[in-house]
Amino acid sequence: MGQNYSALPDRNVGSAGIEIAELSDISYEKSLGSARFLKTIRARHADGLVVVKIFLKPSPTFSLEEHRLQIKRA
């Protein structure tokens, strides 16, 4: 049930079980929620603390194209 994260310091987001190349410059601190598909974590960046929200697709065929276009138009 759910994904548990290690609270060890100086770990990158990949250590939290979420492998995302775009987030390689932040260090995972702790989880801020327990949602199934929208993970929220607190992390450290060279510029300070950041909150990262990561949507985990429920299946490989699930398309986010419509949402991508909406964001691009905004």
C-alpha positions in Angstrom: 0.0 0.0 0.0 1.5 3.3 -1.0 5.1 4.2 -1.5 7.3 4.8 1.5 10.3 7.1 1.3 13.5 7.0 3.2 14.2 10.0 5.3 17.9 9.8 5.0 19.6 13.2 4.3 21.4 14.0 1.1 19.4 11.6 -1.1 18.2 12.6 -4.5 14.6 12.2 -5.7 15.6 8.9 -7.4 16.2 7.6 -3.9 12.6 8.3 -3.2 11.6 5.7 -5.7 10.9 8.3 -8.4 13.5 8.3 -11.2 13.2 11.5 -13.2 16.2 13.0 -15.0 14.8 16.6 -14.8 14.9 16.4 -11.0 18.5 15.3 -10.7 19.6 18.7 -9.1 17.3 18.4 -6.0 17.8 16.3 -2.9 14.8 14.5 -1.4 13.9 15.5 2.2 10.4 14.1 3.0 7.1 13.1 1.6 4.2 15.7 2.1 1.4 13.4 1.2 0.2 9.9 0.5 -1.8 10.3 -2.7 -1.7 7.3 -5.1 -1.0 9.1 -8.4 0.1 12.7 -7.4 3.2 12.5 -5.1 4.2 15.6 -3.2 7.7 15.9 -1.7 9.8 18.5 0.0 13.3 18.7 -1.4 16.4 20.9 -1.3 17.8 22.7 -4.3 20.9 25.0 -4.6 18.5 28.0 -4.3 16.6 26.6 -1.2 13.7 24.5 -0.4 11.3 23.4 -3.1 8.0 21.5 -3.2 7.7 19.0 -6.1 4.4 17.5 -7.3 4.8 14.4 -9.5 2.0 12.7 -11.3 2.5 9.0 -11.8 0.6 7.6 -14.8 -1.6 4.7 -13.8 -0.7 2.9 -17.0 1.6 3.4 -20.0 -1.3 3.9 -22.3 -2.8 6.8 -20.2 -2.4 10.0 -22.3 -1.5 13.4 -20.9 -1.5 15.1 -24.3 -4.7 17.1 -23.7 -3.3 18.4 -20.4 0.0 19.3 -22.0 -1.7 21.3 -24.6 -3.8 23.2 -22.0 -0.6 24.1 -20.1 1.1 25.2 -23.2 -1.8 27.5 -24.1 -1.8 29.1 -20.7 
